[in-house]
Amino acid sequence: MKRILTILLTLAVVTQPSSAGVKVCKQQNLSRWHITPANYSGITPMGDDRYAVVDDKSPTDGFHIFTIRLNPRTGKITHVSSTPLIGNPEGDPKADCEDIVYAHNNVFIAQEGTSTVPEYTMDGLPTGRCLQLPSCFNKANIQNNGGFEPLAYGNNRFFLTTECPLRSDSATHRIFVFDSALKVCDSIIYRMDPPELKLKAKYYAFGIAAMTAMPDGQLLVMERELSIPPRYVGGKCRIKIYAINGQWSIVNGQWSMFNGQCSMLNAQCKKHLLASFTTHITRLNYANYEGMCLGPTLEDGRLTLLLINDSQGGVRNGPFRLKDYLKVIILDAENQFVE
């Protein structure tokens, strides 16, 4: 591959106020519908109230099919059911399936354990195709436990990044865009808000947990920060969802190369705070949300988002047990978040 040595210019991200018309609904416990506790980490719509869901501790690479129905007027969840795991019989129990998208009548699964994004049939069998990743996604450049977490698909484009910035990128994320041939065609530079919770904790995470591609070409990014003290009391998970302007491009229509790794020049994007909320262990509503996707359109034309959390299989600490939740966010009727 031809290498062009360039200098990466300063990157800018502009934060704008949150959308007043967005409604963050109360989370709903999946035990109400007898859904087995698990490590649900990614969700994607398949049409007709069906969603493919991955579990990052599943015994092999695979997915479940959830049926999720909402009240078409209020957006409240009225029904949830799930199939057993549809798994690869010759798969990898350490694949660590973190996110999933439905595309071309198959699914693609972002795997943190293998640092790959392979394609599967709806029977759970690998097709042999994968997203063709740039060289900067090599394992040495990915932070420990900060690998492939968010994957999105829309308008014949895939969007992929790591939970934490690559070691070579310091404080900014690079969201790579792939075309229908599964090749990189573009890139977005994204900078998260500064951390707000206590960094010294028994468990701490800070990064991009999920993304969703909107029908109008905009991209939604879920920023997640969680901090769990040694005794758990006071533990929090903070979620912020931003909309990104879909206007980005490659300088002169080609990639630049810096020390053999893909880079972008002059890439800027605006981000608009769409919704934010915090869950708390002491309020008994703690939820570590890792998955996000488009839900159904309501009767009045408003779009919905579905969020799913990872309860670590309903892990217990003393009298407190983590629960599996779904949360609905109802978007503005206009759905125009970024100028």
C-alpha positions in Angstrom: 0.0 0.0 0.0 1.3 3.5 -0.9 2.3 5.4 2.2 1.9 9.2 2.4 3.6 10.8 5.4 1.4 13.6 6.8 0.9 15.5 10.1 -2.3 15.0 12.0 -3.9 18.4 12.6 -5.7 19.6 15.7 -9.2 18.2 16.0 -12.2 20.0 17.3 -15.5 18.8 18.7 -18.3 21.2 19.6 -20.8 20.3 22.3 -24.3 21.7 22.1 -27.2 21.8 24.6 -29.4 18.7 25.1 -32.7 18.3 23.2 -35.6 19.5 25.3 -38.1 17.3 23.5 -36.4 14.0 24.2 -38.0 11.7 26.8 -35.9 9.3 28.8 -38.4 6.6 30.0 -38.1 4.6 33.2 -36.1 1.4 32.8 -38.0 -1.9 32.9 -36.8 -5.1 34.6 -36.6 -8.0 32.2 -37.4 -10.5 35.0 -41.0 -9.4 34.5 -41.0 -11.4 31.3 -38.8 -14.2 32.7 -35.7 -13.3 30.6 -32.7 -15.2 31.8 -30.1 -12.9 33.5 -27.0 -12.6 31.3 -24.3 -10.2 30.1 -26.3 -8.5 27.3 -24.0 -6.1 25.5 -25.4 -5.3 22.1 -28.7 -5.1 20.3 -29.8 -4.5 16.7 -33.3 -4.3 15.0 -34.3 -6.9 12.5 -37.9 -5.7 11.8 -41.3 -6.9 13.0 -40.4 -6.3 16.7 -37.4 -8.7 16.4 -33.9 -7.9 17.6 -30.7 -9.7 17.6 -28.9 -9.5 21.0 -25.4 -10.6 22.0 -24.1 -11.7 25.4 -20.4 -11.1 26.0 -20.1 -14.2 28.2 -21.9 -16.6 25.9 -20.3 -20.1 25.7 -19.7 -19.5 22.0 -19.9 -16.7 19.5 -23.6 -16.3 18.7 -26.8 -14.3 19.5 -30.3 -14.4 20.8 -33.4 -13.2 19.0 -35.6 -11.0 21.2 -39.1 -10.0 20.5 -39.8 -6.6 22.0 -43.1 -4.8 21.7 -43.9 -1.2 22.7 -47.1 0.6 23.3 -47.4 2.5 20.0 -48.7 5.6 21.7 -46.6 5.8 24.9 -43.5 3.9 24.0 -43.8 1.7 27.2 -42.5 -1.9 26.7 -45.4 -4.3 26.8 -43.8 -7.6 25.9 -40.3 -9.2 25.8 -39.4 -12.8 24.9 -36.1 -14.4 23.8 -34.8 -17.5 22.1 -32.0 -19.7 23.4 -28.5 -18.8 22.1 -28.1 -19.3 18.3 -24.4 -20.2 18.4 -21.5 -21.2 16.2 -21.0 -24.9 17.0 -17.3 -24.6 16.3 -16.9 -21.2 17.8 -14.7 -19.5 20.3 -15.9 -19.3 24.0 -13.5 -16.4 24.4 -14.8 -14.4 21.5 -16.4 -11.8 23.8 -19.2 -10.7 21.6 -19.8 -7.0 22.4 -22.1 -5.6 19.7 -24.1 -6.7 16.7 -25.7 -5.3 13.6 -28.2 -6.8 11.1 -27.1 -6.2 7.5 -27.6 -8.0 4.2 -29.9 -10.5 5.9 -27.1 -11.6 8.1 -25.5 -10.3 11.3 -22.0 -8.9 12.0 -20.6 -9.3 15.5 -17.9 -7.1 17.1 -15.7 -9.4 19.1 -13.4 -7.9 21.7 -11.7 -11.2 22.3 -10.6 -11.8 18.7 -10.5 -8.1 17.6 -12.5 -9.0 14.6 -16.0 -8.3 13.2 -17.1 -11.5 11.4 -20.4 -12.1 9.5 -22.8 -14.9 10.5 -25.9 -16.4 8.9 -29.1 -16.3 10.9 -28.3 -19.9 11.8 -25.3 -18.7 13.7 -22.8 -20.0 11.1 -19.8 -17.8 10.0 -19.8 -16.9 6.3 -16.0 -16.3 6.2 -16.4 -12.6 5.6 -15.3 -9.9 8.1 -14.9 -6.1 8.1 -11.5 -5.4 6.6 -9.9 -3.6 9.5 -7.1 -0.9 9.1 -3.7 -1.8 10.6 -4.1 0.6 13.5 -6.6 -2.0 15.0 -3.8 -4.3 15.9 -3.9 -5.8 19.4 -0.8 -4.0 20.5 -2.5 -0.7 19.8 -5.8 -1.5 21.6 -6.0 -0.7 25.3 -6.6 -3.6 27.7 -10.3 -4.3 28.1 -10.9 -1.3 25.8 -11.4 -3.0 22.5 -14.3 -3.5 20.1 -17.4 -2.5 21.9 -19.5 -0.2 19.6 -20.7 -1.2 16.1 -23.4 0.4 14.1 -24.9 0.0 10.6 -27.1 2.2 8.5 -27.4 3.7 5.0 -25.1 0.9 3.6 -22.3 1.9 6.0 -20.8 0.2 9.0 -19.4 2.3 11.9 -16.8 0.8 14.2 -14.5 2.0 17.0 -13.0 0.8 20.2 -14.4 1.5 23.7 -11.2 3.4 24.7 -9.0 5.4 22.3 -6.3 3.5 20.5 -2.9 3.9 22.2 -1.6 5.8 19.2 -4.6 8.3 19.4 -4.2 9.6 22.9 -7.5 11.2 24.0 -9.6 11.0 20.8 -11.5 8.1 19.3 -11.5 7.3 15.6 -14.7 5.9 14.3 -14.0 4.1 11.1 -16.7 3.9 8.3 -16.9 0.8 6.1 -18.8 0.5 2.8 -20.9 -2.4 1.5 -17.7 -4.1 0.3 -16.6 -4.1 4.0 -13.7 -1.8 3.3 -12.8 1.4 5.1 -14.2 4.4 3.2 -14.1 7.2 5.8 -13.4 8.2 9.3 -14.7 10.4 12.1 -12.7 11.9 14.9 -14.6 12.0 18.2 -13.6 13.4 21.6 -15.5 12.4 24.7 -16.5 14.7 27.6 -14.0 14.8 30.5 -14.6 12.1 33.2 -16.9 13.1 36.1 -16.9 10.2 38.5 -14.2 8.9 40.9 -11.3 7.3 39.0 -10.0 5.4 42.0 -12.5 2.5 42.3 -12.8 -1.2 42.5 -14.3 -1.1 39.0 -14.0 1.8 36.6 -14.8 2.2 32.9 -14.9 5.2 30.7 -15.4 5.1 26.9 -17.8 4.6 24.0 -20.2 1.8 24.8 -22.5 1.8 21.8 -23.5 3.6 18.6 -26.6 3.8 16.4 -26.8 5.0 12.8 -29.9 7.2 12.2 -32.0 7.1 9.0 -31.0 10.7 8.2 -27.3 9.8 8.2 -26.5 11.1 11.7 -24.7 8.9 14.2 -25.6 8.5 17.8 -22.8 7.8 20.3 -23.3 6.5 23.8 -20.6 7.7 26.2 -20.5 5.6 29.4 -18.6 6.2 32.7 -19.0 3.9 35.7 -17.3 3.9 39.1 -17.9 1.2 41.7 -16.2 1.7 45.1 -14.6 -1.3 47.0 -17.7 -1.6 49.2 -20.1 -0.9 46.2 -22.0 1.8 48.1 -22.2 4.9 46.0 -21.5 3.1 42.8 -22.8 4.9 39.7 -23.1 4.5 35.9 -23.5 7.7 33.9 -24.8 7.6 30.3 -24.7 10.4 27.8 -26.0 10.0 24.2 -24.7 12.4 21.6 -25.8 13.0 18.0 -23.0 13.6 15.5 -23.3 15.7 12.4 -22.9 13.3 9.4 -20.7 15.7 7.5 -17.1 14.4 7.4 -14.8 13.5 4.6 -11.4 12.3 3.6 -8.9 15.0 2.6 -8.6 14.9 -1.2 -10.5 11.7 -1.3 -7.7 9.5 0.0 -6.2 8.1 3.2 -3.1 9.5 4.7 -0.6 7.2 6.5 1.4 8.1 9.6 4.0 5.5 10.7 2.1 2.9 8.7 -1.3 3.6 10.4 -4.4 5.2 8.9 -4.9 8.8 9.8 -7.3 11.6 8.9 -6.7 15.3 8.4 -9.1 18.2 9.1 -11.8 15.8 10.4 -14.2 17.7 12.6 -17.6 17.0 13.9 -20.2 18.7 16.1 -21.8 16.7 18.8 -25.2 17.5 20.4 -26.2 16.2 23.8 -29.4 14.2 23.1 -30.0 12.6 26.5 -28.2 11.8 29.8 -29.0 9.9 32.9 -27.3 8.2 35.9 -28.1 5.0 37.7 -27.1 4.3 41.3 -26.4 1.2 43.4 -27.7 3.0 46.5 -31.0 3.8 44.7 -31.3 0.2 43.7 -31.6 1.1 40.0 -28.0 0.5 38.9 -27.6 -0.5 35.3 -24.5 -0.7 33.1 -26.0 0.1 29.7 -23.9 -1.4 26.8 -26.3 -1.8 23.9 -28.3 0.7 21.9 -30.4 0.5 18.7 -33.3 2.1 17.0 -36.7 0.9 18.2 -40.1 1.2 16.5 -41.7 4.5 15.3 -44.6 5.6 17.5 -48.0 6.6 16.2 -47.2 10.3 16.2 -44.0 9.7 14.1 -41.5 9.9 16.9 -38.5 7.5 16.8 -37.4 5.5 19.7 -34.1 4.1 21.0 -33.8 0.8 22.9 -31.0 0.5 25.5 -30.0 -2.8 27.1 -27.8 -3.3 30.1 -25.2 -5.9 31.3 -26.0 -7.3 34.7 -23.0 -9.6 34.8 -25.5 -12.5 34.8 -27.4 -11.0 37.7 -24.3 -10.9 40.0 -25.0 -10.6 43.7 -23.1 -8.7 46.4 -24.7 -9.2 49.8 -28.4 -8.3 49.6 -28.0 -6.4 46.3 -28.3 -8.2 43.0 -27.8 -6.5 39.6 -30.8 -6.7 37.3 -31.3 -6.8 33.5 -33.1 -3.8 32.1 -34.4 -2.3 28.9 -34.8 1.4 28.6 -36.7 3.4 26.0 -35.7 6.9 24.9 -38.3 8.7 22.8 -36.7 11.2 20.3 -37.9 14.6 19.1 -40.6 14.5 16.5 -38.4 16.4 14.1 -35.4 14.2 14.8 -33.0 17.0 13.8 -30.3 17.1 16.5 -27.3 18.7 14.8 -27.3 21.7 12.5 
